[in-house]
Amino acid sequence: ITGWRSFSSQLLAVLGFAGGIYAAVNAIKASVTYASDLAEAENVVSQGFGDLVYMADDFAETALHSFGLSELQAKRTSGQFAAMARALGVVPERAAEMSLALTGLTGDLSSFWNVSQDIAQTALESVFTGETESLKQFGVVLTQANLQAFAYANGITKSITAMTEAEKTQLRYAYVMEATAVAQGDFSKTSGSFANQV
């Protein structure tokens, strides 16, 4: 019995040591992956924001407490949105402002509707792509007719078909921001809830 106890103690020590090594290797691997992903996100931010990259950096520093977004999520999402806006001809400062507001909205929509941030991001990409089906799950029905009516209601007399891509993008952005007003700020209002803490 004494021999068995000694053997089992040694076996447990070896298993504990092996488990510790495994956990350490996984932690190092996760750190390297995160650092690599963050470096890639920084590149996207640099491309999307250009000289205004400080705006994305400032936003990312507070995104966790304001919108439940990690620094990586905030930079990756805002960089992508800014790059899309600029590619469509939106002036850099306006592209930066829009991208940060939409990035924050991904956090609020995910909190309000209890979905992942990725789902909210995919839906909000509609502002740039014009493919608006995914917005319906958030109660936003962005049809051509609704968008034109919204334009007229806001004093814009130009037909959507005559607008540039930059103008259409900014009009869709304004529409989406108005249509999601009830969800905006939801994360910070409910950040103490179990779902948001998780």
C-alpha positions as CSV (number, residue, x, y, z in Angstrom):
1,I,0.0,0.0,0.0
2,T,2.8,2.3,0.8
3,G,4.4,1.7,-2.6
4,W,1.1,2.3,-4.3
5,R,0.7,5.7,-2.5
6,S,4.2,6.7,-3.4
7,F,3.6,5.7,-7.0
8,S,0.2,7.5,-7.2
9,S,1.8,10.6,-5.6
10,Q,4.5,10.6,-8.2
11,L,2.0,10.0,-11.0
12,L,-0.1,12.9,-9.8
13,A,2.9,15.2,-9.6
14,V,4.0,14.2,-13.2
15,L,0.4,14.8,-14.5
16,G,0.2,18.1,-12.7
17,F,3.5,19.2,-14.1
18,A,2.4,18.1,-17.6
19,G,-0.9,20.0,-17.2
20,G,1.0,23.1,-16.2
21,I,3.3,22.9,-19.2
22,Y,0.2,22.4,-21.5
23,A,-1.6,25.4,-20.0
24,A,1.5,27.6,-20.3
25,V,2.0,26.6,-24.0
26,N,-1.6,27.3,-24.7
27,A,-1.4,30.7,-23.0
28,I,1.7,31.6,-25.0
29,K,0.1,30.5,-28.2
30,A,-3.0,32.6,-27.5
31,S,-0.9,35.6,-26.7
32,V,1.0,35.3,-29.9
33,T,-2.2,34.9,-31.9
34,Y,-3.7,37.9,-30.2
35,A,-0.6,40.0,-30.9
36,S,-0.7,39.0,-34.5
37,D,-4.4,39.7,-34.9
38,L,-3.9,43.1,-33.2
39,A,-1.0,43.9,-35.6
40,E,-3.2,43.1,-38.6
41,A,-6.0,45.2,-37.2
42,E,-3.6,48.1,-36.7
43,N,-2.8,47.8,-40.4
44,V,-6.5,47.9,-41.4
45,V,-7.0,51.0,-39.1
46,S,-4.0,52.7,-40.7
47,Q,-5.4,52.1,-44.2
48,G,-8.9,53.2,-43.2
49,F,-8.2,56.2,-41.0
50,G,-4.9,57.4,-42.6
51,D,-3.8,60.6,-40.7
52,L,-6.8,60.2,-38.4
53,V,-5.6,56.9,-36.8
54,Y,-5.5,58.6,-33.4
55,M,-9.3,58.7,-33.5
56,A,-9.5,54.9,-33.7
57,D,-6.8,54.5,-31.0
58,D,-8.7,56.8,-28.6
59,F,-12.0,55.0,-29.3
60,A,-10.5,51.5,-28.8
61,E,-9.1,52.5,-25.4
62,T,-12.7,53.1,-24.0
63,A,-14.6,50.6,-26.2
64,L,-14.6,47.8,-23.6
65,H,-16.4,49.9,-21.0
66,S,-18.6,51.9,-23.4
67,F,-19.6,49.1,-25.9
68,G,-18.3,45.8,-24.6
69,L,-15.8,45.6,-27.4
70,S,-12.2,44.5,-26.9
71,E,-9.4,46.7,-28.3
72,L,-9.0,44.2,-31.1
73,Q,-12.7,44.1,-32.0
74,A,-12.9,47.9,-31.9
75,K,-9.9,48.4,-34.1
76,R,-10.7,45.6,-36.5
77,T,-14.3,46.7,-37.0
78,S,-13.7,50.5,-37.1
79,G,-10.8,50.0,-39.5
80,Q,-12.9,47.9,-41.8
81,F,-15.8,50.3,-41.8
82,A,-13.5,53.3,-42.4
83,A,-11.8,51.5,-45.3
84,M,-15.2,50.7,-46.9
85,A,-16.4,54.3,-46.5
86,R,-13.3,55.8,-48.0
87,A,-13.4,53.3,-50.9
88,L,-16.9,54.6,-51.7
89,G,-15.6,58.2,-51.8
90,V,-16.7,59.4,-48.3
91,V,-14.2,62.1,-47.2
92,P,-11.7,60.9,-44.6
93,E,-13.0,62.8,-41.5
94,R,-16.6,61.8,-42.2
95,A,-15.6,58.2,-42.9
96,A,-13.8,58.1,-39.5
97,E,-16.8,59.5,-37.7
98,M,-19.2,57.2,-39.3
99,S,-17.0,54.1,-38.7
100,L,-16.6,54.8,-35.0
101,A,-20.3,55.4,-34.5
102,L,-21.2,52.2,-36.4
103,T,-18.5,50.3,-34.4
104,G,-20.1,51.4,-31.2
105,L,-23.5,50.5,-32.6
106,T,-22.3,46.9,-33.1
107,G,-21.7,46.6,-29.4
108,D,-25.1,48.2,-28.5
109,L,-27.0,46.1,-31.0
110,S,-25.3,42.9,-29.8
111,S,-26.3,43.9,-26.2
112,F,-29.8,45.0,-27.1
113,W,-30.7,42.0,-29.3
114,N,-28.5,39.5,-27.4
115,V,-26.5,38.5,-30.5
116,S,-22.7,38.3,-31.1
117,Q,-20.8,41.4,-32.2
118,D,-20.0,39.7,-35.5
119,I,-23.6,39.4,-36.4
120,A,-24.2,43.0,-35.7
121,Q,-21.1,44.0,-37.7
122,T,-22.2,42.0,-40.7
123,A,-25.6,43.7,-40.6
124,L,-24.1,47.2,-40.3
125,E,-21.9,46.5,-43.3
126,S,-25.1,47.1,-45.2
127,V,-24.6,50.8,-44.8
128,F,-21.7,50.5,-47.2
129,T,-22.8,47.6,-49.4
130,G,-26.5,48.4,-49.8
131,E,-27.4,44.8,-49.2
132,T,-29.8,45.4,-46.4
133,E,-31.5,42.1,-45.7
134,S,-29.4,41.4,-42.6
135,L,-30.6,44.6,-41.0
136,K,-34.2,43.3,-40.7
137,Q,-33.3,41.2,-37.7
138,F,-32.7,44.4,-35.9
139,G,-36.0,46.0,-36.9
140,V,-34.4,48.1,-39.7
141,V,-36.3,47.9,-43.0
142,L,-34.1,49.8,-45.4
143,T,-35.8,49.6,-48.8
144,Q,-35.2,51.9,-51.7
145,A,-38.6,53.5,-51.1
146,N,-38.0,54.0,-47.4
147,L,-34.7,55.5,-48.0
148,Q,-36.0,57.9,-50.6
149,A,-38.9,58.9,-48.2
150,F,-36.3,59.5,-45.5
151,A,-34.3,61.7,-47.8
152,Y,-37.3,63.8,-48.7
153,A,-38.3,64.1,-45.0
154,N,-34.8,65.4,-44.3
155,G,-34.9,68.0,-47.0
156,I,-32.9,66.1,-49.6
157,T,-34.7,66.5,-52.9
158,K,-32.2,64.5,-55.0
159,S,-33.3,61.1,-56.3
160,I,-31.3,58.2,-54.9
161,T,-30.6,56.9,-58.4
162,A,-28.9,60.2,-59.1
163,M,-26.7,60.1,-56.0
164,T,-23.1,59.2,-55.9
165,E,-22.0,56.1,-53.9
166,A,-20.7,58.4,-51.1
167,E,-24.0,60.2,-50.9
168,K,-26.0,56.9,-50.8
169,T,-23.7,55.6,-48.1
170,Q,-24.1,58.6,-45.9
171,L,-27.9,58.6,-46.4
172,R,-28.1,54.9,-45.4
173,Y,-25.9,55.7,-42.4
174,A,-28.2,58.4,-41.3
175,Y,-31.3,56.2,-41.8
176,V,-29.7,53.3,-39.8
177,M,-28.6,55.6,-37.0
178,E,-32.1,57.0,-36.7
179,A,-33.8,53.5,-36.9
180,T,-31.6,52.1,-34.2
181,A,-31.9,55.0,-31.8
182,V,-33.7,52.8,-29.2
183,A,-30.7,50.4,-29.0
184,Q,-28.0,53.1,-28.9
185,G,-26.3,53.3,-25.5
186,D,-27.8,49.9,-24.4
187,F,-24.5,48.3,-23.5
188,S,-23.5,51.0,-21.0
189,K,-27.0,51.1,-19.6
190,T,-27.1,47.4,-19.0
191,S,-23.4,46.5,-18.6
192,G,-24.1,45.2,-15.1
193,S,-26.4,42.5,-16.4
194,F,-25.4,38.9,-16.4
195,A,-25.4,38.6,-20.2
196,N,-23.2,41.6,-20.7
197,Q,-20.9,40.6,-17.9
198,V,-20.4,37.2,-19.6
